[in-house]
Amino acid sequence: MGRFVLEDLEGSLSVTLFADQLQKFEPYLVEEAPVLVADRCGTRGSETEMTAGEVVHLARAAEKLGDRPCG
């Protein structure tokens, strides 16, 4: 299991990865690397956090994810 902080110009979000996701996506988790993270968000107390199911380098996001519908 691992955790990292995802940041953008608006703020930051704590992201948790379970062991299999950590092993799979660790090469993308480089400081300052632009990534797209997807799965589910929730709150713990007053903090919002995310559990990552997919991490994709931003340069490959359109190719990897295609035209997925929202919702």
C-alpha positions, 0 to 999 in steps of 0.5 A: 500500500502506498500514498502520494499527494496529487497537486494542481493549481487549485490545491492538493489531494491525498491518494491511496494505492493498494499494493497491486496498483502501487506495483503497476503504477509506480513508474508514473509516480515521479515528482513533478510528472503530470498524471491523470488519476481515476477511481473514487473520492471520499471524505475522511473527517474534513479531508477529501481523499482518493483511492487510485484505480488508474494512473496514466501519464498525461501525455498518454491519457487520451490514447490509454483512456479513449472516449470514456463516457462520464458518469 
